[in-house]
Each structure stands twice: as structure tokens, then as C-alpha cells.
Amino acid sequence: MEIRWSQIDWNQAEEYINRLQIRIVKATLENKWRLIKRLQYLLTHSFYAKAIAVKRVVTNKGKNTPGIDGVLWKTDGEKIAAIQKLEVSSYHASPLKRIYIEKFGKKEKRPLGIPNIKDRAMQALQLVALEPVAETTADRISFGFRRYRSPVEAREYGFRILSWKHSPQWILEGDIKSCFDKISHEWMMENIPTDKRILKEFMKCGYVYDRQLFPTNEGSPQGGVISPTFANMTLDGLEPMILAKYWANKKGVINVRHNSHKVHVVRFADDFVVTANSKEALEDIKDMIIEFLGHRGLELSAEKTVITHINDGFDFLGWNFRKFNGKLIIKPSTKSINKVTRTISELIRNSKTVPQEQLIYRINEITKGWANYHHSVCSKSTFALMDNRIWEMLWRWAKRRHPNKSKHWIKEKYWKEHKGRKWCFRTDENILFLMCDMPIVRINQISLNKNPFLDKGYFEERAKKNRYNRKKAIYSNRAAQIGYYVL
């Protein structure tokens, strides 16, 4: 009997996959690598894992972006056929479609490799089997592209180690030059515990640009489903290497009480910071990192890797960390503010003839996302600044649409009173979201020794608690009373 896409029991599929992934995690903890290989084989050859892999690539943000073959899976019949054709033994990767995207504030562009959708599905399938190993062997302080971890957790860990009076004062801001594009293939083949033939297909597939085929002799191209995990596994070991020197006692046992140099590491993907109580210690650590990366084909960016004092401040993941009179203040960075300002400005400038209703919807998409990202730091004054900038942009937008009308007429047409607030840019159906109505809610520090496969209940309970705290803050805020913010 041929199964249909709509007949797949996704809960049963998740349960089956999760059981095998838990077994892989336990085998990894016991260093049973032959067992891990057998379990990975079972996963990558199972119907449910293939179905989950196909579902992932047809529901994510890139579902409408084809590779060089122009193929997309839209219908249920195409999705079922994709599951049936997703065979590991006969798989061969196609070249990537190379495009270049702009970097904010820079002339050079970032290369992006877009695989065909069948290659994305195979990467997702291999990731199902590799992720339990990657999560179990990952560095304790790695927060990028991992389950239940995000920039917020990285920031909170940074706050915890820098907020005390006796906290380290010197920070090494590290950035790896072209991390994804420079990873050594030889190192990956020797150290990534996955199907070596499939791994080689991913690495050596080449890319097409301007109708020419180019080889890929190094790196794991950005744009692949599994590339972030490869990059994380390549950089795992950075923290243990540093702690083995600065946290170890005379017997070689790592203990935070022996951390007299106050060395800590925080990493999100290829961005990281290292703290210490002296500039000399960070210079030594920098040399250690350079040697560590060299074995993996990587190098530090000379322009972005600097050593700064906490009183001068530093930027990390869109936030600025700086101490004022001994008190650590974290707020949105100037670069992040300028970037979102330019995005909104270009949107409004290019919407000269767009209806007000549609413009409000487009602006809200940007402002709500940006405010959600920064809602747990000292950002109230920044939110007020952004609201003021947006108001000025919208006022110029309205005047440009009606150059012969009075200011009073323009105000009455676009800004109306709503529940006590007179200047509300709104229509009968929609209202502009104001960032100043976003409540500031702190996020609790994540437990670093929890595994997302073995301790799923902990992460679900933590997420539930954070949602409750946000909901409580929202309903105690004026925004809830006047209906500006919707969960």
C-alpha cells in the first residue's frame, strides 16, 4: 500500500527518531563509536527520518529558493516521491548555486552556496544522525546553531562572568576569517563522525557561478543545512584547550577555583570572546587560538580580533557590553541600531505609493522582530529613539504623498487617536507597533550541563517559564491595556 504525505503520523515519526537519537547520545557518552555508526545507519535508512528530512526542507524559509536545477517540491506527490528517492547508497551531490549577499557597512560581499533541494534533504537526513553526537561532544560555552540555545543564552553567560566587581577586566574579541569557506576538508574527514562518502560528496560538489563550474577544495559553504553543525564541530575543543591551561591544578584537574587569571570563553558559531584579568594573558591565549585554528585550516581576522578593556566596551552579537562606574550595562550596539534604521528607511523610501495598511504591516515585521531580540537588555531609551526616528520617516513619507495639503490634514488622515494616545499611525484594521511598549524582561541563565536529547523536559519547562514571565510583563504594561502588542 502506497502511503500518502497527509497520512504520515509526524508524532510517531518524531518519537521513533528521538528514541534512536537518545541511544546515540548514550553511546557517545560511553565512547562506543561502532555502536554510534550502526545507529546512524539505522536512522539514515529509516522512512521516518527521510520524511522528517523532506519536511524540514519544504517548510523552512528556503523552501521557495531552488538550486541550479530549479526544482522545488510543492505537491504532496512530489514530497512522497522525494522520500522514496532519498537513498544514501546511490546519492551524488550536485554543484551549488553561488550567489553573493551584501555585508552591512562593507564593500565586499558574502558568498552563499545554495544546494539543490534534494541535496538539502540529504543534508537534513545526515544531520538527524549527526546532531546527537555534535550536541554531546560540543563545548560547554558554544551557543550558536544548537538546540534550545541562542544569542540570548550567550549574552546571559557573558553578563554572569562580567557583571561582578571582581570580574575580569580585559576581553579578547575574536572573529575567524571566512570560517565556513576555509575549513580543512582533511580535518573534517578525519574528525567528523558521519558517513564519509556522503561527507565527501557534500565537500567536493563544487559550485556554479556565471555559468562556470568551480571546484570546492576547502570549506563547508554557507547555505547548507548541515554546514553550521560542521563549523561548530570544527571549533569544538577551543574552550577545553584554554581551560586545561588556566583552570587546571597541579594534578591537571580542571576546577574554576584555580582560575586565578579569570579566564572565560563565550562562543557563538565563529564569533567568540575570551576574558582575563590581564592583557598579557590574552596575548598568550591569542597565540594558542591561532595554533588551534591553524590545524583546521582557519585563521583569525586581524581587523576584527582586538583586545579591549571592559570600561571601553565591546560589541558582541548585536549588543554593547560596557561598565560605567563599575556597573555592567548591556544595550543594543550602535551598529545594530544603524542597521535596522537603514532597513526601515529604505523600506519607507521605496513605499511611496504603498497603501498605509500594507506599510504598517511591513514595518511591524521589522520592528517587532528587532524589539523581541533586544527586549531583555537595557534598551528602553533605544526603543524610544527608534520610535522617534520612525515617526520622522513616516511624517516625511506622508508629506511627500500630499505636498499641497496642510499639516493638520495629514495628521488627521494618517495619525488617529487610539485609547488615549493621540498620535497613532493606524488604519481601521492595523496599528503601528511602538517599540517603547515592549516590556523589558530578563532571561534566566541556561544550565550548561544539560543535553537537549536527555533533558528535554528541562528545556521545555524553561521555555514555558520564560513565556510566562513575558506574558506577565506584557499584561502589566501599558501596551497590553491599549492593545498594541499581541502575543
MARFI-825575 format. One record per residue (C-alpha): chain; residue in one letter; residue number from 1; x, y, z. Coordinates in Angstrom, 2 decimals, m for minus. Example, Ala and Ser with C-alpha at 12.3 -4.5 7.8 and 13.67 -1.06 7.14 Angstrom:
2
["A","A",1,[12.30,m4.50,7.80]]
["A","S",2,[13.67,m1.06,7.14]]
This chain:
487
["A","M",1,[0.00,0.00,0.00]]
["A","E",2,[1.41,3.35,m1.06]]
["A","I",3,[1.44,5.89,1.76]]
["A","R",4,[0.39,9.48,1.19]]
["A","W",5,[2.03,12.61,2.58]]
["A","S",6,[m1.11,13.51,4.53]]
["A","Q",7,[m1.17,10.04,6.11]]
["A","I",8,[2.24,10.31,7.77]]
["A","D",9,[1.98,10.29,11.57]]
["A","W",10,[4.51,13.02,12.44]]
["A","N",11,[4.27,12.44,16.18]]
["A","Q",12,[5.16,8.79,15.69]]
["A","A",13,[7.99,9.81,13.37]]
["A","E",14,[9.41,12.19,15.96]]
["A","E",15,[9.16,9.55,18.70]]
["A","Y",16,[10.95,6.93,16.59]]
["A","I",17,[13.76,9.31,15.67]]
["A","N",18,[14.10,10.62,19.21]]
["A","R",19,[14.49,7.08,20.62]]
["A","L",20,[17.39,6.36,18.28]]
["A","Q",21,[18.95,9.76,18.91]]
["A","I",22,[18.87,9.18,22.66]]
["A","R",23,[20.65,5.85,22.12]]
["A","I",24,[23.30,7.67,20.04]]
["A","V",25,[23.79,10.21,22.84]]
["A","K",26,[24.28,7.46,25.44]]
["A","A",27,[26.67,5.61,23.15]]
["A","T",28,[28.63,8.84,22.63]]
["A","L",29,[28.93,9.35,26.38]]
["A","E",30,[30.37,5.84,26.62]]
["A","N",31,[32.65,6.30,23.57]]
["A","K",32,[31.06,3.35,21.75]]
["A","W",33,[31.80,4.58,18.24]]
["A","R",34,[30.99,1.32,16.45]]
["A","L",35,[27.54,1.34,18.04]]
["A","I",36,[27.12,5.00,17.06]]
["A","K",37,[27.87,4.12,13.45]]
["A","R",38,[25.27,1.33,13.44]]
["A","L",39,[22.62,3.55,14.99]]
["A","Q",40,[23.36,6.32,12.49]]
["A","Y",41,[22.91,3.77,9.70]]
["A","L",42,[19.51,2.79,11.08]]
["A","L",43,[18.43,6.43,11.21]]
["A","T",44,[19.58,7.46,7.75]]
["A","H",45,[17.91,4.40,6.17]]
["A","S",46,[14.58,4.74,8.01]]
["A","F",47,[11.42,6.02,6.36]]
["A","Y",48,[10.59,8.34,9.25]]
["A","A",49,[13.99,10.08,9.22]]
["A","K",50,[13.71,10.61,5.46]]
["A","A",51,[10.21,12.01,5.89]]
["A","I",52,[11.38,14.41,8.59]]
["A","A",53,[14.29,15.50,6.39]]
["A","V",54,[11.98,16.24,3.46]]
["A","K",55,[9.53,18.02,5.74]]
["A","R",56,[12.29,20.24,7.06]]
["A","V",57,[13.38,21.50,3.63]]
["A","V",58,[9.83,22.07,2.36]]
["A","T",59,[8.75,24.09,5.42]]
["A","N",60,[11.78,26.27,6.22]]
["A","K",61,[12.49,29.77,4.89]]
["A","G",62,[14.37,28.48,1.84]]
["A","K",63,[11.53,26.27,0.61]]
["A","N",64,[10.91,28.58,m2.37]]
["A","T",65,[14.59,29.01,m3.29]]
["A","P",66,[15.72,26.48,m5.90]]
["A","G",67,[19.26,25.34,m6.65]]
["A","I",68,[20.82,25.21,m10.10]]
["A","D",69,[18.26,22.66,m11.33]]
["A","G",70,[15.32,24.97,m10.49]]
["A","V",71,[13.41,22.10,m8.83]]
["A","L",72,[11.11,22.63,m5.84]]
["A","W",73,[8.80,20.18,m4.07]]
["A","K",74,[5.36,21.76,m3.89]]
["A","T",75,[2.77,18.98,m4.13]]
["A","D",76,[2.22,16.06,m1.76]]
["A","G",77,[3.07,13.66,m4.59]]
["A","E",78,[6.45,15.34,m5.14]]
["A","K",79,[7.23,15.14,m1.42]]
["A","I",80,[6.44,11.43,m1.19]]
["A","A",81,[8.49,10.77,m4.34]]
["A","A",82,[11.37,12.69,m2.74]]
["A","I",83,[11.27,10.40,0.32]]
["A","Q",84,[11.40,7.33,m1.89]]
["A","K",85,[14.36,8.68,m3.90]]
["A","L",86,[16.37,9.75,m0.84]]
["A","E",87,[18.77,6.80,m0.94]]
["A","V",88,[22.13,7.07,0.81]]
["A","S",89,[23.80,4.27,m1.18]]
["A","S",90,[23.20,5.89,m4.59]]
["A","Y",91,[23.43,9.55,m3.63]]
["A","H",92,[25.60,12.00,m5.56]]
["A","A",93,[25.63,15.71,m4.80]]
["A","S",94,[25.04,18.37,m7.46]]
["A","P",95,[27.04,21.62,m7.66]]
["A","L",96,[25.88,24.56,m5.58]]
["A","K",97,[24.38,27.74,m6.99]]
["A","R",98,[26.70,30.55,m5.88]]
["A","I",99,[25.28,33.96,m5.06]]
["A","Y",100,[26.74,36.91,m3.16]]
["A","I",101,[24.91,38.89,m0.49]]
["A","E",102,[25.86,42.28,0.91]]
["A","K",103,[27.50,42.77,4.28]]
["A","F",104,[26.26,45.72,6.29]]
["A","G",105,[28.72,48.60,6.11]]
["A","K",106,[31.18,46.76,3.87]]
["A","K",107,[32.02,46.76,0.19]]
["A","E",108,[32.84,43.06,m0.07]]
["A","K",109,[30.01,40.56,m0.31]]
["A","R",110,[29.44,37.28,1.50]]
["A","P",111,[29.44,34.14,m0.71]]
["A","L",112,[26.42,31.89,m0.29]]
["A","G",113,[26.08,28.39,m1.75]]
["A","I",114,[22.53,27.18,m2.44]]
["A","P",115,[22.23,23.39,m2.84]]
["A","N",116,[19.52,21.72,m4.88]]
["A","I",117,[16.55,20.75,m2.78]]
["A","K",118,[17.44,17.05,m2.97]]
["A","D",119,[20.89,17.86,m1.58]]
["A","R",120,[19.32,19.90,1.22]]
["A","A",121,[17.13,16.92,2.08]]
["A","M",122,[20.16,14.60,2.21]]
["A","Q",123,[21.99,17.09,4.43]]
["A","A",124,[18.96,17.24,6.73]]
["A","L",125,[18.89,13.43,6.83]]
["A","Q",126,[22.57,13.22,7.76]]
["A","L",127,[22.05,15.94,10.35]]
["A","V",128,[19.39,13.83,12.10]]
["A","A",129,[22.08,11.22,12.76]]
["A","L",130,[24.98,13.61,13.42]]
["A","E",131,[23.29,16.13,15.72]]
["A","P",132,[23.13,13.85,18.82]]
["A","V",133,[26.89,13.35,18.60]]
["A","A",134,[27.54,17.03,17.96]]
["A","E",135,[25.41,18.09,20.94]]
["A","T",136,[27.05,15.60,23.28]]
["A","T",137,[30.64,16.44,22.32]]
["A","A",138,[30.08,20.20,21.95]]
["A","D",139,[31.90,22.78,24.03]]
["A","R",140,[30.04,23.86,27.14]]
["A","I",141,[30.08,27.52,26.10]]
["A","S",142,[29.07,27.05,22.45]]
["A","F",143,[25.71,28.77,21.86]]
["A","G",144,[25.39,29.10,18.10]]
["A","F",145,[23.22,26.84,15.88]]
["A","R",146,[22.34,24.43,18.67]]
["A","R",147,[19.05,23.20,20.09]]
["A","Y",148,[17.50,25.42,22.76]]
["A","R",149,[20.46,27.81,22.58]]
["A","S",150,[20.53,31.26,21.06]]
["A","P",151,[22.37,34.62,21.26]]
["A","V",152,[20.31,35.38,24.39]]
["A","E",153,[21.92,32.50,26.29]]
["A","A",154,[25.39,33.62,25.13]]
["A","R",155,[24.67,37.15,26.32]]
["A","E",156,[23.41,35.97,29.70]]
["A","Y",157,[26.54,33.89,30.23]]
["A","G",158,[28.63,36.92,29.32]]
["A","F",159,[26.66,39.01,31.82]]
["A","R",160,[27.24,36.45,34.54]]
["A","I",161,[31.03,36.44,34.16]]
["A","L",162,[31.46,40.20,33.64]]
["A","S",163,[28.92,41.84,35.97]]
["A","W",164,[30.69,41.37,39.31]]
["A","K",165,[33.10,43.87,40.86]]
["A","H",166,[35.83,41.23,40.82]]
["A","S",167,[35.07,40.15,37.23]]
["A","P",168,[37.83,40.12,34.58]]
["A","Q",169,[38.56,43.50,33.02]]
["A","W",170,[40.18,42.55,29.71]]
["A","I",171,[38.38,41.00,26.74]]
["A","L",172,[39.69,39.39,23.57]]
["A","E",173,[37.14,39.89,20.77]]
["A","G",174,[37.73,37.05,18.33]]
["A","D",175,[36.48,36.61,14.80]]
["A","I",176,[37.50,33.85,12.41]]
["A","K",177,[38.24,34.90,8.86]]
["A","S",178,[35.85,33.28,6.33]]
["A","C",179,[35.20,30.42,8.75]]
["A","F",180,[32.71,28.41,6.67]]
["A","D",181,[34.71,28.77,3.47]]
["A","K",182,[38.14,27.82,4.85]]
["A","I",183,[37.61,24.71,6.98]]
["A","S",184,[40.11,21.99,6.09]]
["A","H",185,[38.49,19.07,4.26]]
["A","E",186,[41.20,16.74,5.52]]
["A","W",187,[40.47,17.66,9.13]]
["A","M",188,[36.73,17.15,8.60]]
["A","M",189,[37.21,13.75,7.00]]
["A","E",190,[39.28,12.62,9.98]]
["A","N",191,[37.18,14.09,12.77]]
["A","I",192,[33.50,14.39,11.76]]
["A","P",193,[31.74,11.13,12.80]]
["A","T",194,[29.38,10.71,9.86]]
["A","D",195,[29.16,8.75,6.60]]
["A","K",196,[32.49,9.57,4.94]]
["A","R",197,[31.27,9.02,1.39]]
["A","I",198,[28.33,11.37,1.86]]
["A","L",199,[30.57,13.89,3.64]]
["A","K",200,[32.95,13.88,0.68]]
["A","E",201,[30.01,14.43,m1.69]]
["A","F",202,[28.99,17.50,0.31]]
["A","M",203,[32.51,18.92,0.39]]
["A","K",204,[33.63,18.24,m3.18]]
["A","C",205,[30.43,19.08,m5.08]]
["A","G",206,[31.74,22.38,m6.49]]
["A","Y",207,[29.69,25.47,m7.31]]
["A","V",208,[28.37,27.24,m10.37]]
["A","Y",209,[28.77,30.97,m10.83]]
["A","D",210,[28.21,32.92,m14.01]]
["A","R",211,[27.63,29.61,m15.85]]
["A","Q",212,[31.05,28.28,m14.88]]
["A","L",213,[31.80,25.30,m12.64]]
["A","F",214,[34.37,25.86,m9.89]]
["A","P",215,[35.81,23.20,m7.54]]
["A","T",216,[35.43,23.33,m3.75]]
["A","N",217,[38.76,22.33,m2.24]]
["A","E",218,[38.08,23.71,1.23]]
["A","G",219,[35.25,24.84,3.46]]
["A","S",220,[31.64,23.97,4.12]]
["A","P",221,[29.64,26.53,2.13]]
["A","Q",222,[27.17,28.81,3.89]]
["A","G",223,[23.64,27.97,2.84]]
["A","G",224,[23.76,24.24,3.55]]
["A","V",225,[21.51,22.71,6.21]]
["A","I",226,[24.36,20.84,7.86]]
["A","S",227,[27.12,23.45,7.43]]
["A","P",228,[26.57,25.19,10.82]]
["A","T",229,[26.94,21.85,12.61]]
["A","F",230,[30.17,21.12,10.70]]
["A","A",231,[31.51,24.55,11.70]]
["A","N",232,[30.57,24.03,15.35]]
["A","M",233,[32.26,20.62,15.47]]
["A","T",234,[35.36,22.10,13.85]]
["A","L",235,[35.64,24.73,16.59]]
["A","D",236,[34.75,22.39,19.46]]
["A","G",237,[37.77,21.89,21.67]]
["A","L",238,[38.65,25.58,21.84]]
["A","E",239,[37.33,26.02,25.38]]
["A","P",240,[38.84,22.77,26.82]]
["A","M",241,[42.23,23.72,25.35]]
["A","I",242,[42.21,27.11,27.10]]
["A","L",243,[40.77,25.82,30.38]]
["A","A",244,[43.31,22.98,30.51]]
["A","K",245,[45.99,25.62,30.97]]
["A","Y",246,[44.24,28.26,33.05]]
["A","W",247,[41.77,26.23,35.13]]
["A","A",248,[43.89,23.16,35.94]]
["A","N",249,[45.50,22.48,39.30]]
["A","K",250,[48.88,20.81,39.85]]
["A","K",251,[47.34,17.39,39.18]]
["A","G",252,[45.84,18.58,35.88]]
["A","V",253,[42.26,18.60,37.18]]
["A","I",254,[40.16,21.45,35.77]]
["A","N",255,[38.46,23.47,38.51]]
["A","V",256,[37.09,27.01,38.38]]
["A","R",257,[38.62,27.72,41.81]]
["A","H",258,[42.06,27.54,40.23]]
["A","N",259,[41.11,30.17,37.66]]
["A","S",260,[43.31,32.92,39.11]]
["A","H",261,[43.60,34.60,35.71]]
["A","K",262,[39.78,34.82,35.48]]
["A","V",263,[39.75,33.25,32.04]]
["A","H",264,[36.34,32.54,30.49]]
["A","V",265,[35.24,31.79,26.93]]
["A","V",266,[31.92,32.56,25.24]]
["A","R",267,[31.38,31.41,21.65]]
["A","F",268,[28.54,31.79,19.19]]
["A","A",269,[29.41,29.99,15.93]]
["A","D",270,[32.62,31.68,14.69]]
["A","D",271,[32.31,34.78,16.94]]
["A","F",272,[33.78,34.49,20.41]]
["A","V",273,[35.13,36.47,23.35]]
["A","V",274,[37.72,35.44,25.92]]
["A","T",275,[38.11,37.24,29.25]]
["A","A",276,[41.13,37.55,31.55]]
["A","N",277,[42.44,39.81,34.31]]
["A","S",278,[45.43,40.95,32.24]]
["A","K",279,[46.26,41.87,28.69]]
["A","E",280,[49.32,39.60,28.75]]
["A","A",281,[47.21,36.51,29.48]]
["A","L",282,[45.00,37.29,26.48]]
["A","E",283,[48.04,37.71,24.24]]
["A","D",284,[49.13,34.21,25.25]]
["A","I",285,[45.61,32.85,24.69]]
["A","K",286,[45.51,34.52,21.27]]
["A","D",287,[48.64,32.62,20.24]]
["A","M",288,[47.04,29.37,21.46]]
["A","I",289,[43.91,30.07,19.41]]
["A","I",290,[45.94,30.83,16.28]]
["A","E",291,[47.68,27.46,16.58]]
["A","F",292,[44.37,25.68,17.31]]
["A","L",293,[42.73,27.17,14.22]]
["A","G",294,[45.75,26.51,12.02]]
["A","H",295,[45.28,22.74,12.35]]
["A","R",296,[41.75,23.21,10.98]]
["A","G",297,[42.72,25.44,8.07]]
["A","L",298,[41.40,28.58,9.75]]
["A","E",299,[42.86,31.89,10.86]]
["A","L",300,[41.83,34.86,12.96]]
["A","S",301,[40.71,38.06,11.29]]
["A","A",302,[43.39,40.65,12.04]]
["A","E",303,[40.92,43.53,11.67]]
["A","K",304,[38.22,42.16,13.97]]
["A","T",305,[40.34,40.41,16.61]]
["A","V",306,[41.23,43.01,19.25]]
["A","I",307,[41.87,43.20,22.99]]
["A","T",308,[39.81,45.81,24.84]]
["A","H",309,[39.12,46.92,28.40]]
["A","I",310,[35.62,46.46,29.79]]
["A","N",311,[35.42,50.20,30.59]]
["A","D",312,[35.87,50.94,26.87]]
["A","G",313,[33.22,48.37,25.97]]
["A","F",314,[32.93,45.84,23.18]]
["A","D",315,[30.25,44.62,20.77]]
["A","F",316,[29.09,41.01,20.69]]
["A","L",317,[26.09,39.58,18.80]]
["A","G",318,[24.47,42.98,18.28]]
["A","W",319,[24.88,44.18,21.87]]
["A","N",320,[27.35,46.53,23.50]]
["A","F",321,[28.90,45.40,26.80]]
["A","R",322,[30.43,48.17,28.86]]
["A","K",323,[30.97,49.08,32.50]]
["A","F",324,[30.00,52.52,33.78]]
["A","N",325,[31.37,53.29,37.24]]
["A","G",326,[31.79,49.58,37.87]]
["A","K",327,[28.30,48.60,36.69]]
["A","L",328,[27.91,46.46,33.57]]
["A","I",329,[25.36,47.81,31.10]]
["A","I",330,[24.28,45.77,28.06]]
["A","K",331,[22.37,47.60,25.35]]
["A","P",332,[21.83,47.38,21.59]]
["A","S",333,[25.02,48.21,19.73]]
["A","T",334,[25.34,51.30,17.55]]
["A","K",335,[25.91,49.08,14.52]]
["A","S",336,[22.68,47.17,15.19]]
["A","I",337,[20.74,50.41,15.64]]
["A","N",338,[22.12,51.87,12.42]]
["A","K",339,[21.41,48.68,10.52]]
["A","V",340,[17.73,48.47,11.49]]
["A","T",341,[17.36,52.23,10.92]]
["A","R",342,[18.68,51.89,7.38]]
["A","T",343,[16.44,48.88,6.72]]
["A","I",344,[13.31,50.75,7.81]]
["A","S",345,[14.40,53.91,5.98]]
["A","E",346,[14.86,52.03,2.70]]
["A","L",347,[11.51,50.29,3.18]]
["A","I",348,[9.65,53.58,3.69]]
["A","R",349,[11.55,55.33,0.89]]
["A","N",350,[10.60,52.54,m1.54]]
["A","S",351,[6.94,52.59,m0.46]]
["A","K",352,[5.88,55.94,m1.91]]
["A","T",353,[2.69,54.52,m3.39]]
["A","V",354,[2.09,51.64,m0.98]]
["A","P",355,[m1.19,51.80,0.99]]
["A","Q",356,[m0.84,52.73,4.64]]
["A","E",357,[m2.22,49.36,5.77]]
["A","Q",358,[0.48,47.47,3.88]]
["A","L",359,[3.24,49.81,5.03]]
["A","I",360,[2.27,49.32,8.68]]
["A","Y",361,[2.39,45.54,8.22]]
["A","R",362,[5.88,45.69,6.66]]
["A","I",363,[7.30,48.00,9.32]]
["A","N",364,[5.81,45.92,12.14]]
["A","E",365,[7.52,42.81,10.81]]
["A","I",366,[10.90,44.51,11.25]]
["A","T",367,[10.31,46.40,14.48]]
["A","K",368,[8.66,43.53,16.37]]
["A","G",369,[11.49,41.16,15.44]]
["A","W",370,[14.17,43.68,16.42]]
["A","A",371,[12.46,44.60,19.68]]
["A","N",372,[11.99,40.91,20.55]]
["A","Y",373,[15.72,40.36,20.07]]
["A","H",374,[16.67,43.25,22.39]]
["A","H",375,[13.81,43.14,24.87]]
["A","S",376,[15.89,41.60,27.68]]
["A","V",377,[18.68,44.22,27.84]]
["A","C",378,[18.81,47.91,28.75]]
["A","S",379,[17.01,49.08,25.64]]
["A","K",380,[14.15,51.35,26.77]]
["A","S",381,[15.91,54.53,25.66]]
["A","T",382,[16.93,52.85,22.40]]
["A","F",383,[13.34,51.81,21.71]]
["A","A",384,[12.19,55.40,22.30]]
["A","L",385,[14.91,56.64,19.93]]
["A","M",386,[13.79,54.20,17.22]]
["A","D",387,[10.14,55.18,17.63]]
["A","N",388,[11.12,58.82,17.17]]
["A","R",389,[13.17,58.05,14.05]]
["A","I",390,[10.33,56.03,12.52]]
["A","W",391,[7.85,58.84,13.27]]
["A","E",392,[10.07,61.33,11.43]]
["A","M",393,[10.43,58.97,8.46]]
["A","L",394,[6.67,58.45,8.28]]
["A","W",395,[5.97,62.17,8.55]]
["A","R",396,[8.24,62.82,5.55]]
["A","W",397,[6.57,59.91,3.74]]
["A","A",398,[3.11,61.42,4.34]]
["A","K",399,[4.14,64.95,3.34]]
["A","R",400,[5.69,63.64,0.13]]
["A","R",401,[2.40,61.93,m0.75]]
["A","H",402,[0.39,65.11,m0.15]]
["A","P",403,[2.61,68.13,m0.85]]
["A","N",404,[m0.36,70.50,m1.22]]
["A","K",405,[m2.15,69.52,1.99]]
["A","S",406,[m1.78,71.15,5.41]]
["A","K",407,[m0.06,69.51,8.35]]
["A","H",408,[m3.37,69.25,10.18]]
["A","W",409,[m4.97,67.43,7.23]]
["A","I",410,[m2.04,64.97,7.00]]
["A","K",411,[m2.19,64.30,10.72]]
["A","E",412,[m5.94,63.62,10.63]]
["A","K",413,[m5.55,61.24,7.68]]
["A","Y",414,[m2.71,59.05,8.96]]
["A","W",415,[m2.41,59.63,12.74]]
["A","K",416,[m5.52,58.95,14.80]]
["A","E",417,[m6.32,58.71,18.47]]
["A","H",418,[m6.45,55.23,19.94]]
["A","K",419,[m7.29,54.51,23.59]]
["A","G",420,[m5.84,57.70,24.97]]
["A","R",421,[m2.88,58.01,22.62]]
["A","K",422,[m3.40,60.76,20.04]]
["A","W",423,[m0.55,60.19,17.59]]
["A","C",424,[m1.15,56.64,16.43]]
["A","F",425,[m0.15,55.77,12.88]]
["A","R",426,[m3.04,53.46,12.13]]
["A","T",427,[m5.89,52.39,9.92]]
["A","D",428,[m9.18,50.76,10.81]]
["A","E",429,[m7.54,47.33,10.54]]
["A","N",430,[m3.98,47.78,11.77]]
["A","I",431,[m1.81,49.97,14.00]]
["A","L",432,[1.90,50.70,14.03]]
["A","F",433,[3.75,48.85,16.77]]
["A","L",434,[5.75,51.13,19.06]]
["A","M",435,[8.95,49.67,20.48]]
["A","C",436,[8.59,51.67,23.70]]
["A","D",437,[5.61,49.44,24.52]]
["A","M",438,[7.81,46.36,24.57]]
["A","P",439,[8.45,45.35,28.22]]
["A","I",440,[11.98,44.63,29.38]]
["A","V",441,[12.12,41.04,30.69]]
["A","R",442,[15.29,39.32,31.85]]
["A","I",443,[16.01,35.76,30.73]]
["A","N",444,[17.41,33.25,33.21]]
["A","Q",445,[20.79,31.68,32.52]]
["A","I",446,[20.60,28.26,30.89]]
["A","S",447,[22.10,25.24,32.64]]
["A","L",448,[25.23,24.42,30.64]]
["A","N",449,[25.41,20.73,31.55]]
["A","K",450,[22.02,19.75,30.13]]
["A","N",451,[21.70,17.68,26.96]]
["A","P",452,[18.73,18.55,24.70]]
["A","F",453,[18.09,14.87,23.96]]
["A","L",454,[18.36,13.54,27.52]]
["A","D",455,[16.96,16.59,29.36]]
["A","K",456,[14.22,17.73,27.02]]
["A","G",457,[11.85,18.30,29.93]]
["A","Y",458,[14.21,20.88,31.46]]
["A","F",459,[14.32,22.95,28.26]]
["A","E",460,[10.56,22.77,27.76]]
["A","E",461,[9.94,23.87,31.35]]
["A","R",462,[12.45,26.71,30.96]]
["A","A",463,[10.79,27.90,27.76]]
["A","K",464,[7.39,27.73,29.46]]
["A","K",465,[8.65,29.79,32.38]]
["A","N",466,[10.17,32.43,30.08]]
["A","R",467,[6.90,32.69,28.14]]
["A","Y",468,[5.00,33.12,31.40]]
["A","N",469,[7.37,35.88,32.57]]
["A","R",470,[6.97,37.73,29.28]]
["A","K",471,[3.22,37.37,29.32]]
["A","K",472,[3.09,38.65,32.90]]
["A","A",473,[5.22,41.67,31.99]]
["A","I",474,[3.15,42.42,28.90]]
["A","Y",475,[m0.14,42.39,30.75]]
["A","S",476,[1.26,44.66,33.45]]
["A","N",477,[2.50,47.06,30.78]]
["A","R",478,[0.51,49.87,29.20]]
["A","A",479,[0.88,48.13,25.85]]
["A","A",480,[m1.45,45.34,26.96]]
["A","Q",481,[m4.07,47.79,28.19]]
["A","I",482,[m4.29,49.66,24.87]]
["A","G",483,[m3.86,46.60,22.68]]
["A","Y",484,[m0.59,47.43,20.96]]
["A","Y",485,[1.18,44.15,21.48]]
["A","V",486,[m0.20,40.73,20.73]]
["A","L",487,[1.48,37.51,21.85]]
